[in-house]
Amino acid sequence: ADYLLHTYKPRTFSKLCELTAVAHNTYANVKNLEPDVINYELPKWLDSVAYSKCRCATREDFYDVLIQNGYSQKDAFTISELIRKGRAHAKPELFEEYHLPFDIMTVAKNCLYLFPRSHTIEYMFLYYKLAYYMKCDSKSYRKITQKLN
């Protein structure tokens, strides 16, 4: 997450949430959890053509994109649930009846697990709280960080 935040320097809250979610997701094209591999593969994925056309970093992003593409709420929910569980990668034949656009299916096939938007926002509030204490009450910040270590 630190690497992505320093690389992309998000200017909006939604971009910050997107990068945090991307760092927590599990992808098919990132085989190794070593930091050097992740730091190389994730930016490559974020800059890909498919991802730029279908910016889906959380479970709810897929739902929103499917609704925007004219799918019913029921179908959008069913599809997004299958995607978040990694079924697009493991069993792409489940999606044939829905006729997903190529870009959405390309992004979905790469997702093995998707972080929920609510958890991403929760992390953001935690970061804001820590930043507040670091800036305004450094004594409390030191106590908090010592307890975490």
Secondary structure, 3 states (H helix, E strand, C coil): CHHHHHHHCCCCHHHHHHHHHHHHCEECCCCCCCHHHHHHHHHHHHCCHHHHHCCCCCHHHHHHHHHHCCCCHHHHHHHHHHHHCCHHHHCHHHHHHHCCCHHHHHHHHHEEECCCHHHHHHHHHHHHHHHHHHHHCHHHHHHHHHHHC
